[in-house]
């Protein structure tokens, strides 16, 4: 079975044709439980998310700030495994029909087996992977299997990336480019900053792929600001925090659906 890279491509193209940015939501698998994580994906899509990233919880999440680390810890203590991540992708895709990607560090895939991981992700209906710590020069094996199974390979660029490096990264990627808005880890910020807009401009000079911005966006005003210069707005910590702060799972699902609705309005006010 082939993965859903084409669904991702058409979804991002449809948002562009509607003169707006796409809303991309991040949620970890297994948080607060596996079933709860599937419910959270359904809730953000019901609120207006166009694309969802399902996080594969990791014990050493170098890109993630304290909010997502807390959620990952809850998921890992709950016994989440890669099979649960695949189940989350499958059930979320079947329920929503939107592109579902997995965001993961390289070590779990390396240990699991690249062919096994890509085949299972495609079979589950996944659209691809975001791989924040996989160097492009070491990605040939992954990209071979991802291409074979119809999966996008999304690389992360940062404000520190020089132009020649940006060109190398974007030439190897597919689906979209994940532009980290600032140096540092994930988390909500008072301001997304001018660095993000400059990075998007420099990245677009190297590729026709959509450029989507993450790290720091937490409300509709910030979403509108980023939507003014990016093809997609990626929000993670704000959704996870809404779940963590809720008194129970039902309230958490209502909170993330409501937040997704506010952010979906924001990306339409670019």
N, C-alpha and C positions, 0 to 999 in steps of 0.2 A: 504494500500500500504506500502511496506517495503522500508526503507531508503537504502542508497547506501554505507554502510560500506564496503561491499565486493569490490566495485569499488575502494574505497580508499586503501584497502589492496592490491589489484592487481596492482594499479598504483604505489604504493611505492615499491612493490616487483619487478616490471618491471624496475624501475630506478636502483635498486640494481643489478639486473641481467645484466644491461647494464654497470655496474661498474661506476656509477655516483650517485651523490646525486639528490634528487628531488628538484625542485624549487617551493616553496609555496608562493603565493602572498596574501597580506592582503589589502583589500579595504573596506571602510565603505559604508554601504547601504545609499542611499539618498544623496550621495555627488558626484558631485555638485547638482544633482537632482536625483530622482529615476531612470529616464531613463538614465541619465548620468552615474550613478553608474553601471547599467547593461552594458552600453557601455564600461566602464572601465574594467570590468571583461572580456568581450569579447576581449578587446585589449591586456590585459596581457597574456591571453591564446594564442592569435594569435602570440604573441612575444615569447612564449615558456614556460609559467608557466604550471606545471603539476597538481597543486592543488590550489584552491583559498579559502581563508577565507573571509567571508563577515562579517564585523563588525556591531553589533547592537549598534547604537549610544546611548551614555549614558551621563547624565548630570554630573556625578561624576566618570570619568574613571580613577581609581586609578593607573592602570598599564601604562596608555598612556601618552606620553610626549606632548609638545605643538603643534606639527604638527598635530597629530591625534586629539587632543582636538579641534583644530581650525576646522578641517573637520567635526567632530561630531557636533560642534556648528552650522555650516552651515546647516547640515542635520536636526538638531532638529528645528532650526528656520524655515526651509522649511516645517515642519510639518510631518516628517517621523514617521511612526508607525510600529509596528511589522508586520502588514499585508504587508507593503512595503518591509520589510526584506524578508518575505516569497516569495513575488513576484520577488524580485531580485534573490533569490536562484533558483526559478522555471525557470525564463527566461534565466538566465545564464547557468544553467544545460542543458536546452533544446537546447540552441545555441551552447554549447561547448562540452558537453559530459564528462567533467572532474569532479572529485569529488569537491563538494562545501560544505564547513563547515560554521557554524555560530560561530563567537567569541563573547561571551556576558558575562556580569556580571550576577550574580545570581538573583538579585532583580527583573529585568523585567520578567524573567521566573516564579519566585515565584508568582508574581502578576497576570500574564497571566494565570497560571495554567500549571503544568508540563505535564499532559496528553494532554491537548489541544496543547501545544507548540510542543511536540514530534510528535504527530499525524500530525500536519500541516507541520512540517519540513520534515517528511518522505514523505508525499503526494506531497510536492514540489520537491522531488528528492534529498533532502539534504543527506549528508554523515555522519553528526554528529555535535558535538558542542565542542568548546574549552571553558573551564570554569575556568578562572584564579583565581576567588575568592571563589569557592565552596570547602570547606574543605572536604577531602575524607570521614572523619567520619560522615559527614552529607549528603552524596551523595546517600544513598541507594535508596531513592524514585526516584531520577533522573535516576539512572542506571537501575532500574527496567523498567521504561517506555522507556528509550533509547534502551535497549536490546529488548524489545517487538517490537519496531518499526524499528529495524535494523539500529541504529545510533551509531556512535563511541562516546565515552566519552574521551576527551583528557584533561589531567590534566597538569598543569605547575609545573616544578621543577626549583629550583634556586641554585646557588652556596652555599647558606647557608643551604640547605637541608642536614641533616645528613643521613648516609647510611641506617639506620633502617627506617627512614621516606621515603627515596626514594623507598625502597622495598614495603612499605605500599601503596604509591601512584601508583607505576607502576602495582601492583597486581590488583588494582581497575580499571585501565584505559584500553582503547582499541583504535585501530587505530594507534596512535603513541604517543610518549611522547614529550611535548613541553619543551625544555630546554632553560630557559632564560639565555643568555650568561653572564649576569652581574647583580649585584644588582642595581635597579633603574627602570626608566620608559623607554618606547619605544623612539626611536630616532636614527638618524644616528650617528655613532661614527668614529673617526679616526682609531681606532683599536678595533677589537672584543675581543682580549685578550686571555691569556692562561687559564683563569678560565673556559671558555666554553669547551675546550678540556678535562680538568680534570673532569668536570661535566658529559660530555658525557660518559667518561670511567666508572665513578662510577655508572651512571644510567644503562649502558649496563650490568653491573655486576648483576643487579637485574631483568632483563627482556629480552625477545626476541623481544619486540616491537621496531619498528624503533624509533630512537631518532633524533628529528629535532630541529635545533637551530635558535632562533630568538633574536631580540633586537640588533641593531647596524649595521647590514649588509646593505650597500648602493651602492656597486659597484662590478664589475666583479672580481677584485683582492680579495676583502674580501669574496665574494661568493666562489671563488676557495679555499681560505684558510679554510673556514668552511667545505666545501665539502670534504676536506681531512680527516676529522674525524667524520663527522655527516652523517646521512642518508638523511637529508633534510635541506634546507636552507630557512628560513622564512624571507621575506622582506615586510615591511609595510610602515614605515615612508617615505622611499625614493620614493615609488610610489605616496603616498599622496602629498608629497612636489612637485613632478613633475606636478601634477594636479593643485596645488595651485599656482605655479609659472607661469603656462601657461597663455597667454593673452586671450585665449578663450577655450571653451570645445573641439573643434576639435584639437587644438594644444595640449591640455592636453592628449587626447586619443593617439595622435601620439607619445607624449613623453613617456607615460607609456608603449606603445608597444615596442618602441626602447629600453627603459631601461630593459624590460623583456628579450629582445633578448640578450643584453649584459650579463645579469645575467645568462641566460640559457647557454651561452657559458662558463661562469665562473664555473658553477657547473660541467661542463664536463671536466674541466682542473684540477681536484683534484690531 
